Amino acid sequence: MSVYDPRILMVILDELIVEIGRCGDTQRDTIQEAAYTQTCATERVEQALHYAAIIKAQAESDRIQVEETAAEVQKQLAKATEAKDKAYSTLYDVESALRKATATLRQWEGELQKARAWLQRAEERLRRATEEYNAAQNNLQQANNELSRAASALNSCRSSTDSKGNPRNCSSEQAAYSAAQARVIEAQNRLRAAERELNLARTEVQQAKARVRCCENAVKNAQQAETFAQNAREYANAAVNAAERSFDEAQAAEKFVIVAQEKAEKAEEIAQQMMLEVLQAQKLTDTARTHFQTGDKATESAQRFAFLGCQELAYRIEQLSNFNKPDGSF
């Protein structure tokens, strides 16, 4: 068979038609797969865009919330610092008051001891003054009795005479009477002095008792003040401990807030970067859609030309077949 045999050319043209059909099928499959891929990519990008928007909004919300929390923590930290300072200041004042109360108690306890010692001395003075007053009364009674006896003896002497009928010499009786009068005056003076001393001793006892009562009340009040100050110190210590814990917790919260702020800023940056990347992917998807649409149109054109080409080739094969008839009817 010659290389210019029409039958060889017919076979080649048939194979070319088949190959063009396979190419057309491949193009249709490819464009369908590309369309499916484009649709999936568009859906994925839209989902990613929606997810990125949610994440970005959440990151912004978290940042705002963290900032609000940080502001609140700063307020609490300032309050905790102020409370801590006030607690220590109160504790200092309470301890100072306790020292003063203790010193006052010790002072009044000393005054009470002095007052009791004074009362003891005053009572001893009153006892001696009472004894002296009683003794002075007895002494005056004895002096008055002695004066009565001396006066009786003197009167008896003056009313009697001696053996010769002359008045008796009553000088001794007069001397005894005068001495008795002197002793009465002395006893009276002693009694008045004892009475003054007794009154003074009684007054001093009353003053000493009043001083003791005053000191006892002062000691009682000072004891109460010391007890109150001790209780206040316990409360102040508890307040200091509570303020210290509150301050430590506020500082810990501040550290956590700082970490949260850093993470929130980082999350917002990541969300922003994610949004940019998704927008870039959307842009690429839009570009791919444009190329796909261009490719789709080109495929349609290629298939149309392939169809026309196959028709033309079929026509040529028919012409070759007629040309190859033995009768030469071509």
Sine and cosine of phi, psi and omega as CSV:
sin_phi,cos_phi,sin_psi,cos_psi,sin_omega,cos_omega
0.00,0.00,0.76,-0.65,-0.06,-1.00
-0.96,0.28,0.47,-0.88,0.05,-1.00
-0.91,0.41,-0.27,0.96,0.05,-1.00
-0.99,-0.16,0.27,0.96,-0.01,-1.00
-0.92,0.38,0.79,-0.61,0.00,-1.00
-0.87,0.49,-0.46,0.89,-0.03,-1.00
-0.91,0.41,-0.58,0.82,0.04,-1.00
-0.90,0.44,-0.67,0.74,-0.01,-1.00
-0.91,0.40,-0.57,0.82,0.02,-1.00
-0.91,0.42,-0.66,0.75,0.03,-1.00
-0.89,0.45,-0.68,0.73,-0.01,-1.00
-0.90,0.45,-0.66,0.75,0.00,-1.00
-0.92,0.39,-0.62,0.79,0.07,-1.00
-0.87,0.48,-0.69,0.72,0.01,-1.00
-0.90,0.44,-0.58,0.81,0.01,-1.00
-0.91,0.40,-0.62,0.78,0.03,-1.00
-0.90,0.44,-0.68,0.73,0.03,-1.00
-0.88,0.47,-0.69,0.72,-0.01,-1.00
-0.90,0.44,-0.64,0.77,0.05,-1.00
-0.90,0.44,-0.62,0.79,0.05,-1.00
-0.90,0.44,-0.67,0.74,0.04,-1.00
-0.89,0.45,-0.64,0.77,0.03,-1.00
-0.89,0.46,-0.64,0.77,0.04,-1.00
-0.89,0.45,-0.68,0.73,0.05,-1.00
-0.88,0.47,-0.66,0.75,0.01,-1.00
-0.89,0.46,-0.68,0.73,0.03,-1.00
-0.88,0.47,-0.68,0.73,0.02,-1.00
-0.89,0.46,-0.70,0.72,0.03,-1.00
-0.89,0.46,-0.68,0.74,-0.02,-1.00
-0.90,0.44,-0.69,0.72,-0.03,-1.00
-0.93,0.37,-0.57,0.82,0.07,-1.00
-0.91,0.42,-0.68,0.73,0.03,-1.00
-0.91,0.42,-0.63,0.78,0.05,-1.00
-0.90,0.43,-0.64,0.77,0.03,-1.00
-0.89,0.45,-0.69,0.73,0.03,-1.00
-0.89,0.45,-0.70,0.72,0.02,-1.00
-0.88,0.47,-0.67,0.75,0.01,-1.00
-0.89,0.46,-0.67,0.74,0.03,-1.00
-0.89,0.45,-0.72,0.69,0.02,-1.00
-0.88,0.47,-0.68,0.73,-0.01,-1.00
-0.90,0.45,-0.66,0.75,0.03,-1.00
-0.89,0.46,-0.69,0.72,0.02,-1.00
-0.90,0.45,-0.69,0.72,0.01,-1.00
-0.89,0.45,-0.65,0.76,0.00,-1.00
-0.92,0.39,-0.66,0.75,0.03,-1.00
-0.90,0.44,-0.66,0.75,0.07,-1.00
-0.89,0.46,-0.70,0.71,0.01,-1.00
-0.89,0.45,-0.62,0.78,0.02,-1.00
-0.90,0.43,-0.68,0.73,0.04,-1.00
-0.90,0.44,-0.70,0.71,0.01,-1.00
-0.90,0.43,-0.67,0.75,0.01,-1.00
-0.90,0.43,-0.62,0.78,0.04,-1.00
-0.90,0.44,-0.66,0.75,0.03,-1.00
-0.89,0.45,-0.72,0.69,-0.01,-1.00
-0.89,0.45,-0.67,0.75,0.00,-1.00
-0.90,0.44,-0.71,0.70,0.03,-1.00
-0.88,0.47,-0.67,0.75,0.02,-1.00
-0.90,0.43,-0.65,0.76,0.02,-1.00
-0.90,0.44,-0.67,0.74,0.05,-1.00
-0.91,0.43,-0.67,0.74,0.04,-1.00
-0.89,0.46,-0.67,0.74,0.02,-1.00
-0.89,0.45,-0.65,0.76,0.01,-1.00
-0.90,0.44,-0.70,0.71,0.01,-1.00
-0.89,0.46,-0.68,0.73,0.01,-1.00
-0.90,0.43,-0.65,0.76,0.03,-1.00
-0.90,0.43,-0.64,0.77,0.03,-1.00
-0.90,0.43,-0.66,0.75,0.06,-1.00
-0.89,0.45,-0.67,0.75,0.04,-1.00
-0.90,0.44,-0.64,0.77,0.02,-1.00
-0.89,0.46,-0.66,0.75,0.04,-1.00
-0.89,0.45,-0.67,0.74,0.03,-1.00
-0.91,0.42,-0.64,0.77,0.03,-1.00
-0.90,0.43,-0.62,0.78,0.05,-1.00
-0.89,0.45,-0.64,0.77,0.06,-1.00
-0.89,0.46,-0.73,0.69,0.00,-1.00
-0.89,0.45,-0.60,0.80,0.03,-1.00
-0.91,0.41,-0.66,0.75,0.04,-1.00
-0.90,0.45,-0.68,0.73,0.03,-1.00
-0.90,0.44,-0.66,0.75,0.00,-1.00
-0.90,0.43,-0.64,0.77,0.03,-1.00
-0.90,0.44,-0.70,0.71,0.03,-1.00
-0.89,0.46,-0.68,0.73,0.02,-1.00
-0.89,0.45,-0.63,0.78,0.02,-1.00
-0.90,0.44,-0.71,0.70,0.02,-1.00
-0.89,0.46,-0.69,0.73,0.01,-1.00
-0.91,0.41,-0.63,0.78,0.00,-1.00
-0.89,0.45,-0.69,0.72,0.02,-1.00
-0.92,0.39,-0.64,0.77,0.04,-1.00
-0.90,0.45,-0.67,0.74,0.04,-1.00
-0.90,0.44,-0.67,0.74,0.03,-1.00
-0.88,0.48,-0.65,0.76,0.03,-1.00
-0.89,0.46,-0.71,0.70,0.00,-1.00
-0.90,0.44,-0.66,0.75,-0.01,-1.00
-0.91,0.41,-0.67,0.74,0.03,-1.00
-0.90,0.43,-0.62,0.79,0.07,-1.00
-0.90,0.44,-0.68,0.73,0.04,-1.00
-0.90,0.44,-0.61,0.79,0.02,-1.00
-0.91,0.42,-0.66,0.75,0.04,-1.00
-0.89,0.46,-0.67,0.74,0.03,-1.00
-0.91,0.42,-0.67,0.74,0.01,-1.00
-0.89,0.45,-0.66,0.75,0.02,-1.00
-0.91,0.42,-0.68,0.73,0.02,-1.00
-0.90,0.44,-0.64,0.77,0.04,-1.00
-0.90,0.44,-0.66,0.75,0.03,-1.00
-0.88,0.48,-0.71,0.70,0.01,-1.00
-0.89,0.46,-0.62,0.78,0.00,-1.00
-0.90,0.44,-0.72,0.70,-0.02,-1.00
-0.95,0.30,-0.50,0.87,0.12,-0.99
-0.89,0.46,-0.65,0.76,0.07,-1.00
-0.91,0.42,-0.66,0.75,0.05,-1.00
-0.90,0.43,-0.59,0.81,0.03,-1.00
-0.91,0.42,-0.66,0.75,0.05,-1.00
-0.88,0.48,-0.67,0.74,0.03,-1.00
-0.90,0.43,-0.67,0.74,-0.01,-1.00
-0.90,0.43,-0.66,0.75,0.03,-1.00
-0.91,0.42,-0.63,0.78,0.06,-1.00
-0.91,0.42,-0.64,0.77,0.06,-1.00
-0.89,0.46,-0.68,0.73,0.02,-1.00
-0.89,0.46,-0.63,0.78,0.02,-1.00
-0.90,0.44,-0.67,0.74,0.03,-1.00
-0.92,0.39,-0.65,0.76,0.00,-1.00
-0.91,0.41,-0.66,0.75,0.03,-1.00
-0.90,0.43,-0.62,0.78,0.06,-1.00
-0.91,0.42,-0.64,0.77,0.06,-1.00
-0.90,0.44,-0.66,0.75,0.01,-1.00
-0.90,0.43,-0.62,0.79,0.03,-1.00
-0.89,0.46,-0.73,0.69,0.01,-1.00
-0.91,0.42,-0.64,0.77,0.00,-1.00
-0.92,0.40,-0.60,0.80,0.04,-1.00
-0.91,0.41,-0.68,0.73,0.03,-1.00
-0.89,0.45,-0.67,0.74,0.01,-1.00
-0.91,0.41,-0.64,0.77,0.01,-1.00
-0.90,0.43,-0.69,0.72,0.05,-1.00
-0.89,0.46,-0.66,0.75,0.02,-1.00
-0.91,0.41,-0.63,0.78,0.02,-1.00
-0.91,0.40,-0.61,0.79,0.07,-1.00
-0.89,0.45,-0.70,0.71,0.03,-1.00
-0.90,0.44,-0.65,0.76,0.01,-1.00
-0.89,0.45,-0.67,0.74,0.03,-1.00
-0.91,0.41,-0.63,0.78,0.03,-1.00
-0.88,0.47,-0.70,0.72,0.02,-1.00
-0.90,0.43,-0.65,0.76,0.01,-1.00
-0.91,0.41,-0.63,0.78,0.04,-1.00
-0.91,0.42,-0.66,0.75,0.05,-1.00
-0.89,0.46,-0.69,0.72,0.01,-1.00
-0.91,0.42,-0.60,0.80,0.02,-1.00
-0.92,0.39,-0.60,0.80,0.04,-1.00
-0.90,0.44,-0.68,0.73,0.01,-1.00
-0.91,0.42,-0.67,0.74,0.01,-1.00
-0.90,0.43,-0.63,0.77,0.02,-1.00
-0.91,0.40,-0.64,0.77,0.03,-1.00
-0.90,0.43,-0.67,0.74,0.01,-1.00
-0.92,0.40,-0.64,0.77,0.00,-1.00
-0.92,0.39,-0.68,0.74,0.03,-1.00
-0.91,0.42,-0.64,0.77,0.01,-1.00
-0.91,0.42,-0.61,0.79,0.00,-1.00
-0.92,0.39,-0.68,0.73,-0.06,-1.00
-0.94,0.34,-0.44,0.90,-0.02,-1.00
-1.00,-0.03,0.00,1.00,-0.02,-1.00
-0.92,-0.39,0.29,-0.96,0.03,-1.00
-0.82,-0.57,0.21,-0.98,0.02,-1.00
-1.00,0.07,-0.23,-0.97,-0.06,-1.00
-0.94,0.35,-0.37,0.93,0.00,-1.00
-1.00,-0.04,-0.05,1.00,0.02,-1.00
1.00,0.01,0.09,1.00,0.03,-1.00
-1.00,0.05,0.46,-0.89,0.06,-1.00
-0.86,0.51,0.62,-0.78,-0.02,-1.00
-0.96,0.28,0.40,-0.92,0.09,-1.00
-0.99,0.11,0.93,-0.36,-0.07,-1.00
-0.96,-0.27,0.45,0.89,-0.04,-1.00
-0.90,0.44,-0.63,0.78,0.00,-1.00
-0.93,0.38,-0.64,0.77,0.02,-1.00
-0.92,0.39,-0.61,0.79,0.03,-1.00
-0.90,0.43,-0.65,0.76,0.01,-1.00
-0.91,0.43,-0.65,0.76,0.02,-1.00
-0.91,0.41,-0.63,0.78,0.01,-1.00
-0.91,0.41,-0.68,0.73,0.02,-1.00
-0.89,0.45,-0.68,0.74,0.03,-1.00
-0.89,0.46,-0.63,0.78,0.02,-1.00
-0.91,0.41,-0.64,0.77,0.05,-1.00
-0.88,0.48,-0.66,0.75,0.00,-1.00
-0.89,0.45,-0.65,0.76,0.01,-1.00
-0.92,0.39,-0.57,0.82,0.05,-1.00
-0.91,0.42,-0.71,0.71,0.02,-1.00
-0.87,0.49,-0.70,0.71,0.02,-1.00
-0.88,0.47,-0.65,0.76,0.01,-1.00
-0.91,0.41,-0.64,0.77,0.04,-1.00
-0.89,0.47,-0.70,0.71,0.03,-1.00
-0.88,0.48,-0.65,0.76,0.02,-1.00
-0.90,0.45,-0.65,0.76,-0.01,-1.00
-0.92,0.40,-0.66,0.75,0.03,-1.00
-0.89,0.45,-0.66,0.75,0.03,-1.00
-0.90,0.43,-0.64,0.77,0.02,-1.00
-0.92,0.39,-0.59,0.81,0.02,-1.00
-0.92,0.39,-0.67,0.74,0.05,-1.00
-0.87,0.49,-0.70,0.71,0.01,-1.00
-0.89,0.45,-0.62,0.78,0.02,-1.00
-0.90,0.44,-0.69,0.72,0.03,-1.00
-0.90,0.44,-0.67,0.74,0.02,-1.00
-0.90,0.44,-0.65,0.76,0.00,-1.00
-0.91,0.42,-0.67,0.74,0.04,-1.00
-0.88,0.47,-0.71,0.70,0.03,-1.00
-0.86,0.50,-0.70,0.72,0.00,-1.00
-0.90,0.44,-0.62,0.79,0.04,-1.00
-0.88,0.47,-0.69,0.72,0.02,-1.00
-0.89,0.46,-0.68,0.74,0.03,-1.00
-0.90,0.44,-0.67,0.74,0.01,-1.00
-0.91,0.42,-0.66,0.75,0.05,-1.00
-0.89,0.46,-0.66,0.75,0.03,-1.00
-0.90,0.44,-0.62,0.78,0.04,-1.00
-0.91,0.41,-0.64,0.77,0.03,-1.00
-0.89,0.46,-0.72,0.69,0.02,-1.00
-0.88,0.48,-0.67,0.74,0.03,-1.00
-0.88,0.48,-0.71,0.70,-0.01,-1.00
-0.92,0.39,-0.63,0.78,0.04,-1.00
-0.89,0.46,-0.68,0.73,0.07,-1.00
-0.89,0.45,-0.65,0.76,0.02,-1.00
-0.90,0.43,-0.66,0.75,0.04,-1.00
-0.89,0.45,-0.68,0.73,0.02,-1.00
-0.88,0.48,-0.72,0.70,0.03,-1.00
-0.90,0.43,-0.64,0.76,0.02,-1.00
-0.91,0.41,-0.61,0.79,0.06,-1.00
-0.89,0.45,-0.69,0.72,0.05,-1.00
-0.89,0.46,-0.68,0.73,0.02,-1.00
-0.88,0.47,-0.65,0.76,0.03,-1.00
-0.91,0.42,-0.65,0.76,0.04,-1.00
-0.89,0.46,-0.71,0.71,0.04,-1.00
-0.88,0.48,-0.67,0.75,0.00,-1.00
-0.91,0.40,-0.62,0.79,0.06,-1.00
-0.90,0.43,-0.69,0.72,0.06,-1.00
-0.89,0.46,-0.66,0.75,0.02,-1.00
-0.90,0.44,-0.59,0.81,0.04,-1.00
-0.91,0.41,-0.65,0.76,0.05,-1.00
-0.88,0.48,-0.71,0.71,0.03,-1.00
-0.90,0.44,-0.64,0.77,0.00,-1.00
-0.91,0.41,-0.65,0.76,0.06,-1.00
-0.89,0.45,-0.67,0.74,0.05,-1.00
-0.89,0.46,-0.65,0.76,0.03,-1.00
-0.90,0.43,-0.63,0.77,0.04,-1.00
-0.90,0.44,-0.69,0.72,0.02,-1.00
-0.88,0.47,-0.70,0.72,0.02,-1.00
-0.90,0.44,-0.66,0.75,0.01,-1.00
-0.91,0.41,-0.62,0.79,0.04,-1.00
-0.89,0.45,-0.71,0.70,0.02,-1.00
-0.89,0.45,-0.67,0.74,0.02,-1.00
-0.89,0.46,-0.66,0.75,0.02,-1.00
-0.91,0.42,-0.69,0.72,0.02,-1.00
-0.89,0.46,-0.67,0.74,0.01,-1.00
-0.91,0.41,-0.62,0.79,0.04,-1.00
-0.91,0.42,-0.65,0.76,0.06,-1.00
-0.90,0.43,-0.67,0.74,0.05,-1.00
-0.89,0.46,-0.67,0.74,0.04,-1.00
-0.88,0.47,-0.61,0.79,0.02,-1.00
-0.89,0.45,-0.66,0.75,0.03,-1.00
-0.90,0.44,-0.70,0.71,0.03,-1.00
-0.89,0.46,-0.62,0.79,0.00,-1.00
-0.92,0.40,-0.62,0.79,0.04,-1.00
-0.88,0.47,-0.71,0.71,0.05,-1.00
-0.89,0.46,-0.67,0.74,0.01,-1.00
-0.89,0.45,-0.62,0.78,0.04,-1.00
-0.89,0.45,-0.69,0.72,0.02,-1.00
-0.88,0.48,-0.70,0.71,0.00,-1.00
-0.92,0.39,-0.62,0.78,0.01,-1.00
-0.91,0.42,-0.67,0.75,0.05,-1.00
-0.90,0.43,-0.66,0.75,0.02,-1.00
-0.90,0.43,-0.68,0.74,0.01,-1.00
-0.89,0.45,-0.62,0.78,0.02,-1.00
-0.92,0.39,-0.64,0.77,0.07,-1.00
-0.88,0.47,-0.69,0.72,0.01,-1.00
-0.89,0.45,-0.68,0.74,0.01,-1.00
-0.89,0.45,-0.64,0.77,0.03,-1.00
-0.91,0.42,-0.69,0.72,0.03,-1.00
-0.90,0.43,-0.64,0.77,0.04,-1.00
-0.88,0.47,-0.68,0.73,0.02,-1.00
-0.89,0.45,-0.65,0.76,0.04,-1.00
-0.89,0.46,-0.68,0.73,0.00,-1.00
-0.92,0.40,-0.63,0.78,0.03,-1.00
-0.92,0.40,-0.65,0.76,0.05,-1.00
-0.90,0.44,-0.61,0.80,0.07,-1.00
-0.91,0.42,-0.66,0.75,0.04,-1.00
-0.90,0.44,-0.61,0.79,0.05,-1.00
-0.90,0.44,-0.65,0.76,0.03,-1.00
-0.89,0.46,-0.68,0.73,0.03,-1.00
-0.91,0.42,-0.62,0.79,0.03,-1.00
-0.90,0.43,-0.67,0.74,0.05,-1.00
-0.88,0.47,-0.66,0.75,0.04,-1.00
-0.90,0.44,-0.66,0.75,0.03,-1.00
-0.90,0.44,-0.59,0.81,0.03,-1.00
-0.90,0.44,-0.65,0.76,0.04,-1.00
-0.89,0.46,-0.72,0.70,0.03,-1.00
-0.90,0.45,-0.61,0.79,0.01,-1.00
-0.90,0.44,-0.71,0.71,0.02,-1.00
-0.87,0.48,-0.64,0.77,0.05,-1.00
-0.90,0.44,-0.69,0.72,0.01,-1.00
-0.91,0.42,-0.60,0.80,0.01,-1.00
-0.89,0.45,-0.69,0.72,0.04,-1.00
-0.90,0.44,-0.66,0.75,0.02,-1.00
-0.90,0.44,-0.61,0.79,0.03,-1.00
-0.91,0.43,-0.67,0.74,0.05,-1.00
-0.87,0.50,-0.69,0.73,0.03,-1.00
-0.89,0.45,-0.68,0.74,-0.01,-1.00
-0.90,0.44,-0.67,0.74,0.02,-1.00
-0.90,0.43,-0.61,0.79,0.04,-1.00
-0.90,0.44,-0.70,0.71,0.03,-1.00
-0.92,0.38,-0.57,0.82,0.03,-1.00
-0.90,0.43,-0.66,0.75,0.04,-1.00
-0.87,0.49,-0.73,0.68,0.03,-1.00
-0.89,0.45,-0.63,0.78,0.00,-1.00
-0.90,0.43,-0.65,0.76,0.02,-1.00
-0.90,0.43,-0.64,0.77,0.07,-1.00
-0.88,0.48,-0.69,0.72,0.00,-1.00
-0.90,0.43,-0.66,0.76,0.02,-1.00
-0.91,0.42,-0.65,0.76,0.05,-1.00
-0.88,0.48,-0.64,0.77,0.05,-1.00
-0.90,0.44,-0.67,0.74,-0.01,-1.00
-0.91,0.41,-0.63,0.78,0.02,-1.00
-0.90,0.44,-0.65,0.76,0.04,-1.00
-0.88,0.47,-0.66,0.75,0.01,-1.00
-0.91,0.42,-0.63,0.78,0.02,-1.00
-0.92,0.38,-0.60,0.80,0.02,-1.00
-0.90,0.43,-0.67,0.74,0.05,-1.00
-0.91,0.41,-0.60,0.80,0.00,-1.00
-0.92,0.40,-0.47,0.88,-0.08,-1.00
-1.00,0.00,0.08,1.00,0.02,-1.00
-0.93,0.36,0.57,-0.82,-0.04,-1.00
-0.91,0.41,-0.51,0.86,-0.08,-1.00
-0.98,0.20,-0.10,0.99,0.02,-1.00
0.90,0.43,0.52,0.85,-0.01,-1.00
-0.94,0.34,-0.21,0.98,0.01,-1.00
-0.82,0.57,0.00,0.00,0.00,0.00
